[in-house]
């Protein structure tokens, strides 16, 4: 009887991957596999013989008797913490200097490398969709008999809340309305109907296929590396097949994890800043505050930070899953309220019209750069497309690690289909409801003089009955959407700081939560804390995401190399080779008149004189009394386990 946390397998020639136990994610403690040679008796023609085999006892990651307290990687945590605190001090003591430097860096990045963001994002879409339809799509993220850990409804709710919930609240009205009143460069809608179609296709380009493909690439790589290969849950661990264990576990891997922490930190801080702006606007809408100033925004950030830290230390089951399910219900209530009380027929018309326009315009949208669209497009791209790609990329370490953690047991095809198609469909419906309503109200002159992005949703709700209750619901939704995403971010930063520990130390999680709040406050200060606060969030997010874009490109190469050596793929290739060899031999020896049988490898009958199961191949049965070539089954393991 094996002790808990061990997996025994008998293989010939290869060691099986040390899969983590069903129901428990792989953790930070890992000691490889104990291999001993035994003799296994196998039956063949004429009796029994012995053949050496390798018996593998894999020490499973995350096993209770192996996983001690979380161990802090002093280099990763120390460097990340010092640089993050230095940024906070810089922004607090010399805000104008930070604003000037970041603005200059952004201008240079957009002019010289804006194309890289555009090209990389589309490349990730192609890569993810290709994996889903390729032979790799049937590979499971875990053991081959493993079942999904979470129900599909909870799975979708959690990844959607973590992925972009707060962004939908902020931009659900703002983006379609902005493109409707001020069409993107290079477009010239002939009338309001054409302007509406252009606005919706541009919005869907930013919120459907591209962002979720970006998330899917990172999430898939981490899930495969952790649950299929038994490695630690770190971004750097994914790179082992590309740069080797020595560098992945050494300075190279630490640089990758530090970049992942920084991308996560600034991405989640951006969301916290957006949430603070929208909640502050809700205070003025309800008459609780006369004007939104820096002091109010900092206070809101502090309250939200305390809330998501409390949720983070409570764990996935108690915190994130409960909040995500509650928020999906509240978001559905709000969407139904606007759908029924708004221009219902227009919203229904927009669903197929927007989807068709998006698919028609996708090549043009994906290829829009400063060089191709004129001089005025650079500023537009930095405020919209490139900002979004940078924002999604900065979120990928924690959204990817989070959806990887909740996606165990699903196949690659199920994972990519669920991660891309379901949230994209929800985004289509959401923007049709809120964006369509806002554009119709604007067309009728009913929106008034509300100009701030964070206040436009409240301006739309003002035209509905129960406007006050709806405004309160929006503020609650924004708060919970942020908490359900940011608590995942703080846990992921703790995981990256503590060598891949699934449950990092609470003090580390709290530290990153506090730093996230401080960084969000500094980013708002860079934007002026008022009408231009959004620009500070946008420009620093783009700068923080730029280096991690290179990490994602390398991650795709590492994942592909891993998949080519997957046990399922190796078995399939060997089976195809065996059948092909047998068919060629049959044609050469019997002129195409032969049959394929599954039996002992030497081609003779078993001890009982009968074939051990047979199946016909592509040829006709052989002549009576002829000896047909046999294809013998043999057990093949996976590639050698990565140390």
TORBA-764035 format. One record per residue (C-alpha): residue number from 0; residue in three letters; y, x, z. Coordinates in pm, whole numbers, plus 50000, padded with zeros to 5 digits. Each point is the difference from the previous one (the first is absolute). Layout:
   k   r     Y     X     Z
 NUM ALA     Y     X     Z
...
// end
This chain:
   k   r     Y     X     Z
   0 UNK 50000 50000 50000
   1 UNK 50335 50146 49898
   2 UNK 50286 50005 50249
   3 UNK 50299 49775 49922
   4 UNK 50234 50138 49738
   5 UNK 49738 50182 49791
   6 UNK 49871 49924 49655
   7 UNK 49665 50134 49881
   8 UNK 49914 50024 49633
   9 UNK 49725 50173 49800
  10 UNK 50108 50146 49668
  11 UNK 49878 50255 49748
  12 UNK 50231 50289 49934
  13 UNK 50332 49839 50097
  14 UNK 50165 49912 50327
  15 UNK 50117 49641 50026
  16 UNK 50362 49933 50088
  17 UNK 50043 49941 50372
  18 UNK 50121 49644 49981
  19 UNK 50165 49855 50305
  20 UNK 49823 49720 50174
  21 UNK 50064 49646 49873
  22 UNK 50280 49843 50198
  23 UNK 50152 50327 50122
  24 UNK 50248 50204 49797
  25 UNK 49956 50370 49973
  26 UNK 50194 50188 50259
  27 UNK 50127 50346 50058
  28 UNK 49693 50159 50153
  29 UNK 49746 50129 49756
  30 UNK 49730 50266 50018
  31 UNK 49827 49985 49667
  32 UNK 49627 49937 49978
  33 UNK 49688 50141 50160
  34 UNK 49737 50075 49737
  35 UNK 49636 50080 50065
  36 UNK 49713 50052 49754
  37 UNK 49687 49794 50052
  38 UNK 49700 49929 49790
  39 UNK 49972 49655 49846
  40 UNK 49672 49876 49863
  41 UNK 50032 49846 49654
  42 UNK 49730 49837 49798
  43 UNK 49924 50102 49645
  44 UNK 49704 50001 49771
  45 UNK 49681 50117 50147
  46 UNK 50108 49985 50361
  47 UNK 50286 50098 50221
  48 UNK 50209 50313 50009
  49 UNK 50285 50125 50206
  50 UNK 50354 50069 49882
  51 UNK 50284 50152 50198
  52 UNK 50290 49765 50065
  53 UNK 50318 50027 50201
  54 UNK 50048 49765 50292
  55 UNK 50365 49936 50066
  56 UNK 50140 49892 50335
  57 UNK 50370 49942 49939
  58 UNK 50232 50002 50298
  59 UNK 50217 49703 49917
  60 UNK 50378 50015 50019
  61 UNK 50143 49787 50275
  62 UNK 49679 49981 50201
  63 UNK 50071 49936 50369
  64 UNK 49808 50304 50121
  65 UNK 50177 50228 49753
  66 UNK 50358 49870 50000
  67 UNK 50190 50135 50294
  68 UNK 50366 49942 50078
  69 UNK 50239 50026 49702
  70 UNK 50084 50362 49924
  71 UNK 50355 50073 49890
  72 UNK 50046 50232 49704
  73 UNK 50281 50204 50148
  74 UNK 50120 50136 49668
  75 UNK 50014 49663 49822
  76 UNK 50149 49814 50294
  77 UNK 50233 50281 50103
  78 UNK 50152 50064 49658
  79 UNK 50032 49629 49923
  80 UNK 50156 49920 50336
  81 UNK 50251 50287 49986
  82 UNK 50114 49915 49647
  83 UNK 50026 49628 50078
  84 UNK 50205 50063 50314
  85 UNK 50219 50245 49808
  86 UNK 50072 49729 49743
  87 UNK 50092 49754 50276
  88 UNK 50235 50253 50161
  89 UNK 50156 50088 49665
  90 UNK 50064 49636 49920
  91 UNK 50135 49925 50347
  92 UNK 50234 50300 50029
  93 UNK 50102 50056 49636
  94 UNK 49952 49671 49820
  95 UNK 50248 50074 49722
  96 UNK 49839 50336 49925
  97 UNK 49655 49841 49975
  98 UNK 50142 49727 49779
  99 UNK 50162 50253 49766
 100 UNK 49692 50224 49979
 101 UNK 49755 49713 49944
 102 UNK 50225 49847 49736
 103 UNK 50023 50328 49811
 104 UNK 49624 50055 50019
 105 UNK 49933 49645 49880
 106 UNK 50229 50042 49701
 107 UNK 49820 50318 49895
 108 UNK 49657 49848 50055
 109 UNK 50079 49689 49799
 110 UNK 50146 50197 49711
 111 UNK 49723 50260 49980
 112 UNK 49690 49823 50133
 113 UNK 50056 49625 49982
 114 UNK 49754 49997 49711
 115 UNK 49731 50142 50230
 116 UNK 50010 49696 50232
 117 UNK 49984 49764 49701
 118 UNK 49712 50184 49833
 119 UNK 49802 50054 50321
 120 UNK 50017 49634 50103
 121 UNK 49865 49882 49664
 122 UNK 49735 50271 50010
 123 UNK 49874 49871 50335
 124 UNK 49970 49650 49851
 125 UNK 49787 50126 49710
 126 UNK 49784 50211 50232
 127 UNK 49931 49715 50243
 128 UNK 49914 49745 49731
 129 UNK 49777 50251 49821
 130 UNK 49805 50067 50319
 131 UNK 49948 49626 50052
 132 UNK 49845 49942 49656
 133 UNK 49814 50331 49975
 134 UNK 49650 50085 50122
 135 UNK 50157 50115 50328
 136 UNK 50099 49643 50084
 137 UNK 49660 49919 50152
 138 UNK 50014 50283 50255
 139 UNK 50023 49859 50354
 140 UNK 50250 50125 50255
 141 UNK 49731 50074 50255
 142 UNK 49623 49984 50012
 143 UNK 49843 49815 49709
 144 UNK 49875 49713 50216
 145 UNK 50319 49965 50203
 146 UNK 50188 49670 50027
 147 UNK 50382 49964 50013
 148 UNK 50139 50038 50350
 149 UNK 50266 49727 49971
 150 UNK 49995 49655 49844
 151 UNK 50177 49987 49663
 152 UNK 50281 49774 50126
 153 UNK 50082 50230 50291
 154 UNK 49964 50304 49773
 155 UNK 50256 49866 49753
 156 UNK 50238 49887 50276
 157 UNK 49999 50337 50176
 158 UNK 50053 50215 49692
 159 UNK 50270 49768 49867
 160 UNK 50198 50002 50325
 161 UNK 49971 50376 50026
 162 UNK 50076 50057 49632
 163 UNK 50325 49821 49926
 164 UNK 50057 49697 50221
 165 UNK 50348 50092 50119
 166 UNK 50104 50100 49648
 167 UNK 49915 49654 49867
 168 UNK 50221 49845 50265
 169 UNK 50291 50231 49918
 170 UNK 49971 50003 49619
 171 UNK 49838 49660 49937
 172 UNK 50340 49848 49923
 173 UNK 50210 50312 49949
 174 UNK 49823 50173 49712
 175 UNK 49953 49709 49756
 176 UNK 50353 49885 50076
 177 UNK 50143 50349 49948
 178 UNK 49829 50039 49660
 179 UNK 50103 49646 49905
 180 UNK 50371 50053 50067
 181 UNK 50004 50366 49886
 182 UNK 49721 50061 49743
 183 UNK 49837 50346 49994
 184 UNK 50140 50259 49758
 185 UNK 49867 49963 49649
 186 UNK 49950 49624 50028
 187 UNK 50235 49736 49864
 188 UNK 49872 49649 50081
 189 UNK 50139 49738 49764
 190 UNK 50020 49721 50258
 191 UNK 49915 49916 50360
 192 UNK 49637 49921 49914
 193 UNK 49954 50341 49839
 194 UNK 50179 50164 50293
 195 UNK 49760 49826 50236
 196 UNK 49697 50127 49807
 197 UNK 50139 50355 49994
 198 UNK 50071 49988 50373
 199 UNK 49649 49882 50084
 200 UNK 49819 50248 49773
 201 UNK 50202 50289 50147
 202 UNK 49929 49880 50353
 203 UNK 49627 49964 49938
 204 UNK 49993 50349 49851
 205 UNK 50121 50133 50335
 206 UNK 49777 49785 50222
 207 UNK 49659 49936 49842
 208 UNK 49776 50239 49810
 209 UNK 50174 50334 50057
 210 UNK 50051 49999 50379
 211 UNK 49654 49873 50079
 212 UNK 49838 50245 49760
 213 UNK 50185 50278 50182
 214 UNK 49863 49872 50332
 215 UNK 49652 49955 49853
 216 UNK 49974 50361 49881
 217 UNK 50070 50148 50343
 218 UNK 49805 49735 50191
 219 UNK 49697 50043 49778
 220 UNK 50003 50378 50029
 221 UNK 50016 49984 50380
 222 UNK 49739 49724 50031
 223 UNK 49757 50183 49772
 224 UNK 50052 50334 50172
 225 UNK 49962 49850 50348
 226 UNK 49727 49739 49964
 227 UNK 49801 50133 49706
 228 UNK 50026 50374 50065
 229 UNK 50033 49995 50379
 230 UNK 50318 50207 50017
 231 UNK 50288 49967 50241
 232 UNK 50257 49732 49928
 233 UNK 50270 50235 49873
 234 UNK 50183 50029 49671
 235 UNK 49907 50368 49995
 236 UNK 49627 49923 50028
 237 UNK 50010 49827 49662
 238 UNK 50092 50335 49842
 239 UNK 49678 50180 50103
 240 UNK 49830 49967 49660
 241 UNK 50317 50129 49832
 242 UNK 50116 50290 50220
 243 UNK 49691 50059 50214
 244 UNK 49937 49947 50369
 245 UNK 50163 50327 50098
 246 UNK 50342 49906 49867
 247 UNK 49968 49628 50075
 248 UNK 49930 50082 50365
 249 UNK 50253 50285 50002
 250 UNK 50365 50042 49913
 251 UNK 49976 49811 49670
 252 UNK 49866 49687 50167
 253 UNK 50257 50021 50276
 254 UNK 50285 50011 49748
 255 UNK 49857 49689 49834
 256 UNK 49977 49815 50333
 257 UNK 50355 50101 50096
 258 UNK 50130 49863 49669
 259 UNK 49803 49680 50064
 260 UNK 50159 49963 50344
 261 UNK 50348 50044 49856
 262 UNK 49941 49752 49720
 263 UNK 49870 49747 50253
 264 UNK 50285 50063 50241
 265 UNK 50277 49939 49747
 266 UNK 49820 49714 49826
 267 UNK 49951 49805 50322
 268 UNK 50353 50087 50116
 269 UNK 50133 49847 49677
 270 UNK 49814 49678 50074
 271 UNK 50132 49999 50355
 272 UNK 50353 50041 49865
 273 UNK 49954 49713 49752
 274 UNK 49865 49780 50277
 275 UNK 50295 50081 50224
 276 UNK 50247 49917 49721
 277 UNK 49838 49663 49933
 278 UNK 49966 49900 50365
 279 UNK 50363 50101 50056
 280 UNK 50102 49779 49709
 281 UNK 49803 49717 50160
 282 UNK 50204 50041 50320
 283 UNK 50322 49947 49805
 284 UNK 49849 49707 49807
 285 UNK 49909 49826 50326
 286 UNK 50339 50076 50152
 287 UNK 49856 50223 50271
 288 UNK 50209 50297 49885
 289 UNK 50326 50012 49812
 290 UNK 49933 50326 49813
 291 UNK 49707 50236 49954
 292 UNK 50094 50349 50116
 293 UNK 49820 50325 50067
 294 UNK 49951 49916 50367
 295 UNK 49819 49675 49922
 296 UNK 49778 50167 49740
 297 UNK 49901 50276 50244
 298 UNK 49921 49738 50266
 299 UNK 49780 49807 49757
 300 UNK 49822 50321 49902
 301 UNK 49936 50077 50367
 302 UNK 49849 49656 50066
 303 UNK 49780 50010 49689
 304 UNK 49887 50353 50088
 305 UNK 49888 49891 50347
 306 UNK 49813 49706 49846
 307 UNK 49808 50198 49741
 308 UNK 49917 50280 50245
 309 UNK 49850 49741 50237
 310 UNK 49801 49853 49712
 311 UNK 49883 50343 49885
 312 UNK 49857 50109 50333
 313 UNK 49809 49670 50029
 314 UNK 49772 50088 49707
 315 UNK 49913 49846 49664
 316 UNK 49799 49702 50120
 317 UNK 50248 49891 50267
 318 UNK 50324 50087 49824
 319 UNK 50010 50033 49624
 320 UNK 49738 49740 49905
 321 UNK 50145 49732 50228
 322 UNK 50358 50061 49885
 323 UNK 49900 50008 49634
 324 UNK 49817 49668 50015
 325 UNK 50288 49832 50186
 326 UNK 50253 50135 49754
 327 UNK 49809 49884 49694
 328 UNK 50006 49645 50139
 329 UNK 50373 50016 50076
 330 UNK 50077 50146 49656
 331 UNK 49798 49722 49837
 332 UNK 50196 49739 50197
 333 UNK 50333 50152 49888
 334 UNK 49890 50022 49635
 335 UNK 49879 49638 49998
 336 UNK 50326 49890 50161
 337 UNK 50206 50163 49721
 338 UNK 49755 49891 49727
 339 UNK 50010 49633 50098
 340 UNK 50371 49987 50079
 341 UNK 50111 50217 49708
 342 UNK 49974 49973 49620
 343 UNK 49625 49938 50000
 344 UNK 49959 49950 49625
 345 UNK 50198 50316 49920
 346 UNK 49785 50200 50242
 347 UNK 49681 49874 49834
 348 UNK 50143 50083 49657
 349 UNK 50090 50350 50116
 350 UNK 49641 50089 50096
 351 UNK 49853 50026 49647
 352 UNK 50335 50091 49842
 353 UNK 50057 50290 50239
 354 UNK 49646 50131 49964
 355 UNK 50017 49987 49621
 356 UNK 50341 50166 49993
 357 UNK 49882 50272 50235
 358 UNK 49693 50082 49792
 359 UNK 50209 49996 49680
 360 UNK 50272 50226 50141
 361 UNK 49771 50231 50198
 362 UNK 50001 50292 49750
 363 UNK 50379 49996 49979
 364 UNK 50040 49967 50377
 365 UNK 49755 50283 50070
 366 UNK 50176 50231 49755
 367 UNK 50359 49945 50115
 368 UNK 50163 50335 50085
 369 UNK 50349 50147 49994
 370 UNK 49938 50163 49662
 371 UNK 49873 49685 49830
 372 UNK 50236 49736 50137
 373 UNK 50348 50149 50005
 374 UNK 50226 50171 50248
 375 UNK 50047 49701 50230
 376 UNK 49628 49968 50075
 377 UNK 49979 50292 50246
 378 UNK 50181 49816 50277
 379 UNK 49804 49684 49929
 380 UNK 49667 50185 50016
 381 UNK 50087 50169 50330
 382 UNK 50086 49661 50151
 383 UNK 49699 49815 49858
 384 UNK 49700 50147 49815
 385 UNK 49997 50356 50133
 386 UNK 50092 49880 50349
 387 UNK 49705 49760 49994
 388 UNK 49755 50260 49872
 389 UNK 50121 50243 50266
 390 UNK 49978 49732 50268
 391 UNK 49645 49905 49902
 392 UNK 49897 50366 49980
 393 UNK 50152 50070 50343
 394 UNK 49795 49711 50139
 395 UNK 49673 50111 49842
 396 UNK 49879 50231 50279
 397 UNK 50006 49728 50263
 398 UNK 49933 49697 49777
 399 UNK 49724 50195 49826
 400 UNK 49842 50112 50327
 401 UNK 50035 49652 50143
 402 UNK 49844 49810 49709
 403 UNK 49731 50269 49986
 404 UNK 49922 49938 50365
 405 UNK 49960 49623 49946
 406 UNK 49812 50025 49666
 407 UNK 49674 50157 50109
 408 UNK 49692 49860 49829
 409 UNK 50171 49881 49681
 410 UNK 49934 50151 49659
 411 UNK 50266 50190 49807
 412 UNK 50027 49709 49756
 413 UNK 50042 49747 50282
 414 UNK 50251 50225 50173
 415 UNK 50224 50052 49697
 416 UNK 49972 49639 49890
 417 UNK 50090 49871 50344
 418 UNK 50275 50252 50068
 419 UNK 50173 49953 49662
 420 UNK 49937 49645 49882
 421 UNK 50025 49789 50315
 422 UNK 50332 50137 50135
 423 UNK 50145 50009 49648
 424 UNK 49923 49631 49961
 425 UNK 50163 49922 50333
 426 UNK 50307 50201 49896
 427 UNK 50024 49803 49674
 428 UNK 49997 49670 50188
 429 UNK 50244 50124 50267
 430 UNK 50263 50120 49753
 431 UNK 49962 49688 49786
 432 UNK 50068 49784 50307
 433 UNK 50286 50192 50159
 434 UNK 50143 50175 49694
 435 UNK 49977 49690 49783
 436 UNK 50172 49790 50265
 437 UNK 50278 50257 50044
 438 UNK 50063 50032 49626
 439 UNK 50017 49622 49954
 440 UNK 50241 49964 50293
 441 UNK 50212 50281 49855
 442 UNK 49999 49827 49664
 443 UNK 50123 49680 50166
 444 UNK 50265 50183 50203
 445 UNK 49844 49912 50337
 446 UNK 49956 50347 50155
 447 UNK 50358 50052 50112
 448 UNK 50137 50348 50060
 449 UNK 49702 50168 50169
 450 UNK 49980 50345 49841
 451 UNK 49800 50225 50235
 452 UNK 49632 50046 49905
 453 UNK 49885 49927 50355
 454 UNK 50205 49680 50022
 455 UNK 49903 49837 49669
 456 UNK 49678 49846 50132
 457 UNK 50198 49828 50275
 458 UNK 50250 49885 49736
 459 UNK 49717 49826 49812
 460 UNK 49857 49840 50315
 461 UNK 50347 49868 50086
 462 UNK 49957 49751 49714
 463 UNK 49689 49850 50160
 464 UNK 49960 49757 50288
 465 UNK 49894 50161 50329
 466 UNK 50186 50314 49893
 467 UNK 50034 50130 50356
 468 UNK 49627 49969 50070
 469 UNK 49922 50167 49667
 470 UNK 50236 50288 50082
 471 UNK 49830 50053 50336
 472 UNK 49660 49995 49825
 473 UNK 50121 50269 49758
 474 UNK 50111 50224 50287
 475 UNK 49663 49955 50173
 476 UNK 49817 50075 49676
 477 UNK 50203 50315 49937
 478 UNK 49933 50122 50353
 479 UNK 49626 49935 49987
 480 UNK 49964 50135 49646
 481 UNK 50157 50322 50113
 482 UNK 49798 50024 50321
 483 UNK 49673 49940 49814
 484 UNK 50085 50280 49756
 485 UNK 50173 50250 50225
 486 UNK 49732 49997 50268
 487 UNK 49753 50106 49732
 488 UNK 50243 50275 49897
 489 UNK 50034 50138 50352
 490 UNK 49623 50002 50049
 491 UNK 49953 50178 49666
 492 UNK 50258 50265 50090
 493 UNK 49811 50047 50325
 494 UNK 49674 50030 49808
 495 UNK 50147 50264 49770
 496 UNK 50135 50187 50304
 497 UNK 49666 49997 50182
 498 UNK 49751 50130 49745
 499 UNK 49906 49659 49862
 500 UNK 49929 49821 50328
 501 UNK 49954 49628 49940
 502 UNK 50156 49922 50339
 503 UNK 50273 50260 50060
 504 UNK 50141 50055 50346
 505 UNK 50247 49733 50105
 506 UNK 50275 50247 50078
 507 UNK 49980 50141 49646
 508 UNK 50022 49649 49855
 509 UNK 50296 49919 50224
 510 UNK 50174 50324 49900
 511 UNK 49977 49919 49630
 512 UNK 50113 49644 50065
 513 UNK 50314 50121 50177
 514 UNK 50070 50257 49728
 515 UNK 49960 49732 49731
 516 UNK 50265 49788 50170
 517 UNK 50233 50299 50032
 518 UNK 49956 50096 49634
 519 UNK 50071 49641 49893
 520 UNK 50324 50003 50199
 521 UNK 50106 50330 49841
 522 UNK 49922 49870 49650
 523 UNK 50222 49697 50062
 524 UNK 50276 50228 50129
 525 UNK 49978 50206 49681
 526 UNK 50069 49680 49806
 527 UNK 50295 49916 50222
 528 UNK 49827 49743 50218
 529 UNK 50175 49718 49815
 530 UNK 50013 49869 49644
 531 UNK 49870 50329 49858
 532 UNK 49723 50047 50257
 533 UNK 49730 49926 49742
 534 UNK 50099 50301 49788
 535 UNK 49927 50238 50288
 536 UNK 49650 49857 50036
 537 UNK 49936 50027 49628
 538 UNK 50117 50354 49933
 539 UNK 49819 50163 50294
 540 UNK 49679 49809 49920
 541 UNK 49998 50139 49645
 542 UNK 50052 50355 50125
 543 UNK 49723 49970 50260
 544 UNK 49749 49859 49751
 545 UNK 50051 50261 49726
 546 UNK 49764 50271 50137
 547 UNK 49729 49748 50087
 548 UNK 49988 49889 49637
 549 UNK 49847 50340 49920
 550 UNK 49747 49949 50280
 551 UNK 49895 49667 49846
 552 UNK 49941 50158 49660
 553 UNK 49774 50262 50159
 554 UNK 49827 49728 50199
 555 UNK 49902 49820 49677
 556 UNK 49840 50319 49867
 557 UNK 49810 50057 50326
 558 UNK 49872 49641 50009
 559 UNK 49875 50018 49643
 560 UNK 49812 50322 50070
 561 UNK 49841 49836 50306
 562 UNK 49895 49689 49809
 563 UNK 49827 50202 49730
 564 UNK 49766 50141 50268
 565 UNK 49936 49673 50182
 566 UNK 49630 49936 50079
 567 UNK 50008 49669 49811
 568 UNK 50141 50166 49689
 569 UNK 49763 50297 50025
 570 UNK 49698 49769 50027
 571 UNK 50118 49799 49702
 572 UNK 50052 50310 49787
 573 UNK 49655 50134 50088
 574 UNK 49839 49664 49927
 575 UNK 50169 49985 49660
 576 UNK 49893 50356 49926
 577 UNK 49640 49928 50101
 578 UNK 49979 49689 49783
 579 UNK 50163 50176 49706
 580 UNK 49755 50290 50027
 581 UNK 49705 49761 50015
 582 UNK 50120 49802 49698
 583 UNK 50051 50316 49795
 584 UNK 49652 50121 50095
 585 UNK 49853 49663 49909
 586 UNK 50160 50005 49657
 587 UNK 49886 50355 49935
 588 UNK 49640 49948 50117
 589 UNK 49931 49639 49895
 590 UNK 50245 49939 49713
 591 UNK 50188 49736 50195
 592 UNK 49691 49799 50097
 593 UNK 49988 50061 50375
 594 UNK 50062 49844 50342
 595 UNK 50172 50129 50311
 596 UNK 49821 49965 50333
 597 UNK 50109 50078 50354
 598 UNK 49727 50187 50181
 599 UNK 49897 50334 50147
 600 UNK 50187 50293 49856
 601 UNK 49694 50163 49835
 602 UNK 49940 49696 49783
 603 UNK 49659 49908 50152
 604 UNK 49895 49689 50184
 605 UNK 50004 49975 50374
 606 UNK 49699 50020 50228
 607 UNK 49919 49634 49947
 608 UNK 49989 50045 49622
 609 UNK 50299 49778 49932
 610 UNK 50354 50073 49897
 611 UNK 50251 50002 50286
 612 UNK 50225 49740 49842
 613 UNK 50110 50011 49641
 614 UNK 50278 49882 49779
 615 UNK 50036 50006 49625
 616 UNK 50266 50203 49834
 617 UNK 50166 49965 49666
 618 UNK 49685 50050 49787
 619 UNK 49696 49792 49916
 620 UNK 49681 50037 50199
 621 UNK 49798 50306 49909
 622 UNK 49668 49987 49822
 623 UNK 49690 49923 50196
 624 UNK 49859 50299 50181
 625 UNK 50317 50208 49958
 626 UNK 50164 50176 50286
 627 UNK 50363 49892 50039
 628 UNK 50254 50235 50155
 629 UNK 50094 49908 50354
 630 UNK 50333 50018 50177
 631 UNK 49939 50088 50362
 632 UNK 50237 49878 50264
 633 UNK 50144 50264 50229
 634 UNK 50238 49986 50290
 635 UNK 50340 50158 49950
 636 UNK 50259 50050 50265
 637 UNK 50372 50034 49971
 638 UNK 50198 50318 49956
 639 UNK 50013 50247 50284
 640 UNK 50205 49872 50290
 641 UNK 50346 50152 50027
 642 UNK 50036 50205 50318
// end
